[in-house]
Amino acid sequence: MTETVIDIHELTKSYNGTKAVDGLSLQIQRGEIFGLLGPNGAGKSTTILMLLGLSEPDSGTINVLGLNPTREPIPVKRRVGYLPDDVGFYEDRTGFENLMLTARLNGIPEETARGRATELLEQVGLTHAANKKAGAYSRGMRQRLGLADVLVKSPEIIILDEPTLGIDPTGMEELLGLIRKLSREQHLTVLLSSHQLHQVQQICDRVGLFVRGQLLAQGDVSSLSRTLFADDPIIITAEMDGYSSRLQDEIRSIEGVHHLEVGASLQADNSPAEADVPEPDTAVRLIIRSSTDCSPEVARRIVEGGGRLFSLSRQQYGLDEIYHRYFAGGDDKHGEKSDSKHYSQA
Amino acid sequence: MERRATASITAKLKSLGASASSLAAKVKQSLSKRPGPSARDSVRAHHSGPSPFGVLIRKEVADHIRSWRFILLLGIIALTCVASLYTAMNSIQEAIRSDSETNDFVILKLFTISDGTLPTFIGFVGFLGPLLGIGMGFDAINSERNKGTLSRIMAQPIHRDDLLNAKFVASLMVISLMFLTLGLLTMALGTLIIGIPPTFEEFLRVISFLVVTIFYVAFWLNLSITFSVRFRQPATSALSSIAVWLFFSFFFDMILNLLARGIAPNAATATMNDVLNYQNMMLWLGRLSPYTLFNEAASTLLMPSIRNLGPLTTEQVYGAIASPLPFGQSLLLVWPQITGLTAATLICFAISYVMFLRQEIRGRA
């Protein structure tokens, strides 16, 4: 089932001359969980507001469930649930009453709404607090109530803006697990924005990296690291002694390896120098960059070549590296450059 | 014979019952033609239940009535009404004795006279009405924004202006209900104590006075809603509204007096036209204040003996009989004032409407 439910094409929006969203094109399929990742101020919230027709784009087209949200916001908002970042509730009403208000605004009949609100409160684990005033809710409870509030209209798409902001790690895990469970059960399309990559990595089918209004890359996490680190997605670090130039050639000839660094194992100040063959009996650290996972082959050749292998570790670029490579430095272009430079040296 | 008669009566009753039940069936049928249970089963039935606008109004009215703020304001206004009624009672006998020509309008005097220790009903309402309007509107939009509920409500399938309209309509409904109740209660209490029932004209005059009051309070309500759209902090919008209120209640008159002294024609050399122009000019300036507009409209409606609001020359008064104006004529006399108040209200509403529609819906930022 690959029906496109959100289709954004060349979307642009600027505030006071600065482009918040710049030529964004994005397709989201029905039933998937899409993570929109980006640092603060990348234009994530602006994009979401435009998806709901709460803000008008300068140019470009948006299509949500076959509708243009700028022209027909009401039908779109009827079928799309939106959880704003830092959601608020009417504090002198109970959680249940807050849900009922949303249900009534969506024209859900009283009886159905009651049943749905009770059921949703149970699903998000707030049954015990249903009749407590929302003002007394903790941050995590508010977010969970927010999730129930989004689901009360039985939406087809839910858009969550920074759903994990300000919740403790346990609460965050619970919330994300809940989002995933609910979306799978009800076959919901989920678009969530975040700058917390680890959490998003756990539950998203696909992510899009959004920096300074532009979508840098999209795809699932492994394909993202393949595109972003096309040359060397995998790093193998080996500590050994008995290193020789013959072994070096052996390792280099392994398919997929295209970069080899040799450094002193325990002396940090010894700067890495490629193809510099040290004394055979000193311990060295090899840093091998390769496009495929060839760690067994590396181990075999080291042992067969007469070296003693102390440790071998394999590392794949995750979102964390991606984050540092693209986001760190925020709005500062120099920061990004120096950061990527730092990584090419590592 | 008797039995036959009873039989025919029972037959008639039966046929009546039958036709009634068929009528009931028809009514049921026609009722079920409206979006009924079948449509309600679907969650997506948008026409079942009240419209989103109705839901918002219901919520706002409930919020107002539950709030401490409203109870306090209601308490203040109710107290002042009792106080002004009390002073009116104290001086009403004297008043009736002193001018025998307008004795017909005893009930109206309840609203307009005082023994001098406390202001009259009109005075109180003119002074405290704005406070009520400001109190109900100053945090209409910015509190929603600060609590983070604005973006949540806006994400529901409602039009953006629904929220603003609902805030205004709900507050106006509460205010109208409150003033109608207070006005009618005052009238009822007065009737009970004095023992003279109000005439129909008196009743009409009181009702139209209450309507003017509602317009007047609606102006202040809208002004404070405008400030609540403009300013992010409820304290700022409350203070700005109160500043405008104080300006019109106290300083406007002082400024007018200063101005009057400055532009007054020289008494020795001025012609009658100069004086007339001067008087009209001052009247016109005074009417820039909603407070003046309200006072003129209210006192004309409640005091039938007021025949004119501007200066009158002796020629114009010559030959006029000092009799009270009929209700229609009084209404005609203050029509410009009522229009002015309504216009001011609408201008404020339009400003807040345009500002709100152009504003970004963001979180708490």
Interface residues (C-beta under 8 A of the other chain):
Chain A: S45 L49 L52 L54 S55 I74 P75 K77 R78 G81 Y82 L83 P84 D85 D86 V87 G88 F89 Y90 E91 D92 L101 T102 R104 L105 N106 G107 I108 P109 E110 T112 R116 G146 D149 K153 S154 D161
Chain B: R40 V43 R44 A45 H46 H47 S48 G49 P50 S51 P52 V55 L56 K59 D63 R66 K147 G148 T149 S151 R152 I153 M154 A155 Q156 P157 I158 H159 R160 E360 I361 R362 G363 R364
